[in-house]
Amino acid sequence: MNTMIKPSFTAVWSTDAQGICVASQESPAGLMPELKGVTLSSWLRLAQADDDAKIALQLTAALDFLTPFHIEVPINCLDGKTRRVIVSGLPDRQPGTSRLQYNGFILDVTGQRKALEDALRTAAEYRLLIENSTDLIAHCDADGRYVSISPSYSEMIGWTAEEVVGQLVVDFLHPDDRGPASEALACIFNGGVLPDVVEVRKLHRDGHYIILGTKACGVINPSTGKNIGAVLVSRDITRDKERMRNLEKLATLDTLTGLHNRTWINDQVGRMLAKVDDEAYTTVMFIDLNGFKAVNDLMGHATGDALLQQVSERLQRCMRPGDSLARLGGDEFVVAAKCRNRDTAAAIALRIIESLHAPFAIDNMDVRIGAAIGISLARFGTASAKILFENADKAMYQAKARRDGSYQFFESEEP
């Protein structure tokens, strides 16, 4: 919407030594009350659209003390409209005489005043929105430096607006997030649009990091079309991320023993097999407990669960750094390890068998069990995780059939 009142006008005037306007050039003519032939004070009393006495006093004081003046005043124009004008005058002593006259101009500033009022009102509304928003709102300039932050933003990160304004946005991020964040801001400053919420770790004043989900959009100067900064709207998603991590953790853990589950160990073996330059064997060991069914049947499931928990603790003590242990379900466990050769794998299996040989103390009773272990090994490109698990399972059944509580390597039937 055009806020300008047209036509705008200007007038150039001058007075004689008695203060009477002797010249007046108006453009366009006939829009304001006649100025020529009257004093400025008389013209002001006729033209002024309000009863603000201070304006007349300012003009009178300037004329009495022969000083320059610059006065803004609303006037009633001959077309029935009210306009705001600047009346400006400068005293001018004529050479060789003691006479003093004034030269000056009248400038219509109605449009500029309206635009300024609109801008101030918009700024006030924007400030009200910012100050009362629960979202974290920040504004940065085209150099990526903070211009303002909302009170909610300051409260969340612990930094005051005075400490933040003028500083680079990326300086308050985790070092690993600064590069991606700089690229995102550069994209916006170059006219691009970020399709998704950007996750960043924001440094709190006390030293810890808050995870923010941030949506950013560029701010364009309407008169030049150039980017002059960005508005960043963020929300604290730290708790959401923690809940997500907990859910992911629960999805990969066995609830009874706290060990990893089948899904996780499958993925882990796949990752181990994908290491191209690793000369060590990816080794899978299937562990099946001997005598566990009898414990469950004779002593109850509560005792069986307690036994499984103690077994998992002993198995964990048998693991080397880097080895992985999981419970598949029931009385079946699996180990994933990197082994230089069969001897290394056999040493782990023997350590497990020996650890399970000692009795388990449950409800003041000694419970004895054993284990059969099947072992399968493969290097990069020679087998999949699925094949490794199947081979280890076959070898475990061979060991179990011997009923001696030992281990068995998978042996290919191919010649």
C-alpha angles and dihedrals in degrees: 000000000000110000095186119110109218141247097036115195145197133201132195117204144172134191136213126235091280092057095251117138107246098173133034127169113189129186112227097017123226098030101105131041114283111276102178114096098021135082121258090246092053092047091049092052089052099042104035111111097202136042098243101145093192091074093058091045091053091052093045093050092050093050093046094050094038093236131144116265136199114186132172114210138163113239135190109239126207092248089065096256128119116230135182114232138181113230110198129178138178124196114238124191112206115234114259094012139083092224119117125202135173130236121192151131142240117221127191107229098167094117094046092048092050092048090049092049090049091049092049092048091049090048091049092050090047091049090049090051092048095047094050100039120111089206117090105250126186134169123209132184127237090274091060094251123137115258097174142346130201121249089247089055092051092047092050098049098034094232121117121233089248091057093048106038111096093021124111114264092225093054089074094054133091109273091245091055098049097082096050091042092052090051091050092051091047089053091054094045089053092055098266128135127228108225097198142039111271117224116216136167108236120203113240117213091248091058105260125110129245120204111231129189104213132192115192134191131181126250115223128202102232093209096053103021089228126133113255100178143303142271114228118201114189141176129199106248097168094114092043090054091047091051090048091051090049091051091048089048092050090049090059100039134084105236096212101051103018090234123130116275136230094277094054097045091049090055091044093055089049090054091048092051091050094066102109102193097041111115093186120098120254101231128200121192121192112205120196118181118233115220097012095119091057091052091052094046098044103032103029137250094282089061090044091053092049089050092052090051092052091046090054090052092052092046091052090055088056094057123103121218106285096023118123128216129192140169113232094191138282108019096333124112132174134206124203115196144155111242130182091213145337092284091061091050092047091053091056092048093050091049089054094048092049092048091055094046095078115084121261118232109224123162092344091307131111111233120193127198138153137203142230116213129199118197130200126178133192141163129219113301097008101091143001126240089254092055092047091053093046092050093047089050091052091049091049092056089051090053091046092052090061090059092210100112096246141125133259132200118221110252119198114236091216115104 
